[in-house]
Amino acid sequence: MNIQELTERMHAFVTSKGWYAPESPRPQTPRNLAASLAIEAAEALEHFQWERDDLDQEELAAELADVALYLLQLASVCGIDLEQAILDKLDENYSRTWDDASPAP
């Protein structure tokens, strides 16, 4: 499954919940989606809050899925081709250098 197919499945879910409706209690605005994305990312980070050896892979996977879904929705609502944006960013990153001067691949 590719990003476009995941986005379509996410849209089908949001539509089924009625969240695109003007009177929705969960309006799909860029601001609301960006806030939700940050909240879900913080929930993923919470799994690493304390040094521990009992990382729950299933719970972390669910949080990362929430992050990905909000990212897909935010990009879509803002009219951003996320797949192309990722490819462009990877190209840009290849030309960057970081403090550690990592060798090029």
Buried (B, 14 or more C-beta within 10 A) or exposed (E): EEBEEBBBEBBEEBEEEEBEEEEEEBEBEEEBBBEBBEEBBEBBEEBEEEEEEEEEEEEBEEBBEBBBBBBBBBBBBEEEBBEEEEEEEEEEEEEEEEEEEEEEE
